[in-house]
Structure formats: structure tokens, C-alpha cells
Amino acid sequence: MPANRIVEASDRERIMNRIRRLAAWSYGCYAWLVFGLLLLLFGSLIIAAGRPALARPLARIATRIMFFLADIPLSTHGLNRLPGQPHILLVNHTSFLDGLVLSALLPPRPGYAFTVRQQYRSQALLWPLLKALGVIVFRHGEPLHHSSNLALLAAALERGENLVVFPEGGIAPQAGLQPFHSGAFIVATMKETPLVIAGMQGAREAVRLGTWLPRHVAITLKIGAVLMPEAIVAQSPQQLIDAAHAAMQPLTGEGSSAG
């Protein structure tokens, strides 16, 4: 190939790379603008609602609009498996989008109480919103299995709440299901509460850890096995952890990082 043609091809490739970067930045700015405007609008309405029974349906509407306008397709499989009684839904944690995806896809009535760790001071600014949604904020600096955090989970189940727990405890930069913390399994055993195993695919690619740019990636939630009370009381928390980890792994579409 003549040298001038090689130069022309190289120039075209540089131009295309610049166009792709510009398109990614433009989409990212647009997606965050959508998110910000909906947070201001619906966040105010959710805070004004003041209680989960009203706030959670509003959150579902807001998040569904957000993903629609951001052109991020959502789908779910197996919602009919969710028990009619209070239960703990265990989901893999791959992205900061996870809570928003679950808010958009899960039934809003009676809805789910999410669990979060009080890691960042900025969370205090969101406290009115979290309180209205019935979010359970674990004690700062305490491990997930600490007795005070277990008491928070147990009290929510006694109130008739369904819980969403990310048993990995945090988001890892690498793909693969991480080891599980024991808190949810201890409480399920204590309260003889069904454990529902679910897996999310696509959220990690939609917003990768370490970057603020979202991407056009379809996200799917799959509801898998349900461990009912009679199966739970027959096993130790560690047996439940092992069974849940094995059941969740194929639902995530990723391998396992649990050495």
C-alpha cells in the first residue's frame, strides 16, 4: 500500500476515534442531565410523600423514565417467583446503577427496603430521600454482620418489609461474583424468612467503576431460586451462603472471584 494511502487511513481512524469520543461524552452529559432533572423533580415529590407506600411508586416511575430517556433497555425474568410474604432479595452488586435498576423493575407495592452502608458524608445530604423510601442505612464503621445491623434487618422484616441486600457488600473493579457477607443469612435463619436469589447483567458495562460515562447497554434482572423457611432452618448460615453463591453465579453472566 502506498505511503500516502497509509497516512490517509491513519487520519481517518484518528477522526473516527475523535468522533466516537465526542459521541460518548455527548451521551454522558445528556444522560446525567436527564438524571439530574428527574432527581430534582421526583426527589422533591418523594420527600414530600414522606412514607414508602407513596414514595416507592414515585421512585419506580422516575427510574423507568430515566432509563427510557437514556436509551438503556431494561428487562426482567421470573418476577412471578417472588414470594407473597416478607422476604430477602439477594442481588449481585456491579454498578452504582444497581439500586436504580431494581427500583425500576421490582414491584413498588409493598416495595422493597434497600440496605446501604453509611460510607460517604454526601449520603447525609440524601437522608430525607432515603428516609422517605424506607432505606435501611447500616451503622457507620461497623461490619455488615454486626449485631446492631442485624437488628435493623430483623426489625424491618417484623414490620412486613421486603429487603434488598447486596451480599457482596460493595462493588469490585473486576468482574466476577465476590464472597458473601453473612448478615442476611443470619437474619433469614433467625426469622425463618425466604431468601430469593437474583442476578443482574449489563449494569457493570452500562457504568463502569472509575468512569462517569454511561453507555447504551441493555440491563437484565433474573430472579432465580427461592429458599423457603423450611429449607433455611435445616441449614447453617454458611451452608446458605454457599448455596446462594452457587445459585447466583450463573444468573450474573460472570465468573466467580470467590477464591
N, C-alpha and C positions, 0 to 999 in steps of 0.2 A: 504494500500500500504506500503511495507517495506520501512524503512528509507533510505536505500541505493538507492532505485529507486526514491524516492523523491529528493534526492540530485542530482542524475543523470539528472532528468528532469529540476531541477533548473539550473544546469550547462549548459545544452543545451539551455535553454531560455536565459541565460546571453550571451552565444556565439552568438546566433541568433541576440540578440539586438546589440551586437558589430558589427556584420556583416552588419546589417541594417544601423547603424550609419556611418560605413565606406563607405557603398554604397552611402548614402546621401551626405556625404562630397565629395566623388569622383565625383559624378554627379555635385554637385555645383561648384567645381573647374573647371570641364570641361565646364560647361555652361558659366561661367564667362570668361574663356579663349576664347571661341568662340565669346562672346560678345565683349571682348576687341580687338581681332584681326579684327573683322568686323568694329568696331568703328574706328580703326586706318586706315584701308583700305578705307572704304566708306566715313568716315568722311572727309578724305582729298579730296576725289573726290567731295563730296557735297560742301565743302568750295570752291574748285576750280570752281565748276559750277557757284556759286555766285548768282543765282537767282532761285526762287521757281519753275519756269517752268521746269528747268533741275534738280534741287535738289530733288524735291519730288518723281519723278520716281526712282531715285537712292536710296532714303530712303526706298521706298517700296521694291525694290529688296533686299537691305541689311537686312531688318527686316524679310522678308519671308525666306531668307536663314538662318538667326539666329534661328528662331523658328523651322525650319526644322531640322537643325543640333542638336538643343537642344531637339528634340523629344517632342515638345509641339504642339499638333494639334490645328489648327485654323479653324474656320468656321464662316460663316455669313449668315443671313437670312434677306430678304427684301431690298436688295440694290436697287431694281427697284423702291422703293418708294421715293428715293432721288429726290428732285425737280431739274429741269434743270436750275433754276435761283439761284442767291446767297441766301444762307440760313444759319441758325444757327443749328448745330447738338448738341443736349444736351445728355450727356452720364454720367452715374454714375462713381464715382472715387473710386476705391477699391485697387489699387496697383500701384507701380512705373512702372509696365509693360504697363499700360493703353495706354500711348502715342505710344509705340512701336507696340502694337497690332493694334491700329487704323491706324498707318502708313502702316502696312502690309495688312490690309483688305479694307480700303477705296480707291476709285478711285484716282489715282495720278494726273489726269489731269481733271480740273484745280487744283485739290487737295484741301487741307484744311489748313487754318491758325490756328494753335493751340494757345491757350492762357495759359500763365503760370504766376505765381506770382514770383516776384523777392525776394525770401526768403533767399537764400543762397549765400554767397560770391563765392562759387565754380561755380555758374552759369555764372559768368563773364568769366571763362575760356572757356565756351561753346558758348560764344556770337557769334563768327564767324559762327559756325554751325547753331545756332538758326536764325541768320540773313539770311543766305542763304536759309533756309527753310521757311522764312517768318513768323516765330513765333512772336506772339504779347506778349511782356513782360510788365505786368502791373507795374505801378509805385510802388517803394519800400515804404512799410509802409502805403499805402493808401487802404481803403476798396474797395472791388470789385465794389461797386456801385458809387464810386467817379466819379465826372464829367470828370476828365482827362482820366480815364479808359474807361468810356462810349464813349468819343470822339475817342479813339483808335479803339474801336469796330465799331463805326459808319463809320469812315474813311475807314476801311478795307472793309466793305460792299459796300461803294460807289465805291471802286476800283474794285468791282466784285468778291471779295473773298467769299469763303465759310468758315465758322468758326466752330471750335470745342470748346465747352465750357463745363467744368465740373461744373455744377451749385451748387454742394455741397461746392465747394471752396477748399477742401482738403480731405485727406484720414483719415478716422476714424479707430481706432483699432478694434472696434466692427463691426459685420455685421449689415446691415440694411441701408436703404436709409436715408440720413441726410436731414435736412431742406435746401431749396434752397436759394441762394443769388438772388437778384433782377436784377442785372445788365443786363444780356442777355435779360430779358423780357422787361425791359425799352427800350433798343435799338431796339428790334423787333417791339415794338409798335410805336416808333418814325419813323422807316424806313419802316414799313409795310413789314417786312421780314418773310418768312416762318420759323417756328420752327419745327424741326424734333426731335422726342423723340426716344432715343435708350437706350438699356440696355446691359451691359456686364456681362457674367457669367464665373466663373472659374479663373479670374485673381487674385482675392484675395487669393485663395488657392495655386496658382502657386508660388507666392512670398508673403508670409505673412508679414505684417508690424512688424518690430522689428527683423526680421531674414534675412540673406543674402542668404539662401539656397533656390534655386528654386526647384520646384517639377514637376513631369510628370503629368500635369493636362490639359485636353482639355479646350480651351477658345472659347467662342461663343459670337458673336455680333449680337444682334437682333434689326432691325430697325422697329419701331412701328408707332404710329400716326404721321401725318403731319398736323400742324396747319397752314393753308394758311392765307394770309393777310386779307382777308375779315372776317375771324373768329377772327383774332388777334385784329383788330381795334374795334371790338364790345365788347372787354373785357378790364378790367383794368389789370395792371401788376400783382396784387395779384390774380385775377381770373385765369390768365395764369399760375402763379406759382402753384396754387392748381391743375389745370387741368393737367399740365405737371408732377407734382409729382405723381398724381394718375395713370397717363398713364405709367410712367416709372417703378413704383414699381413692377408690375408683370413681366416685362422684365428682371429684375435683378436676379430673383430667390431668393431674400432675403426679409425679412420683412421690416418694417419701423422703424427708430429711431426718427422720427419727432414727438415728444410728442404730 
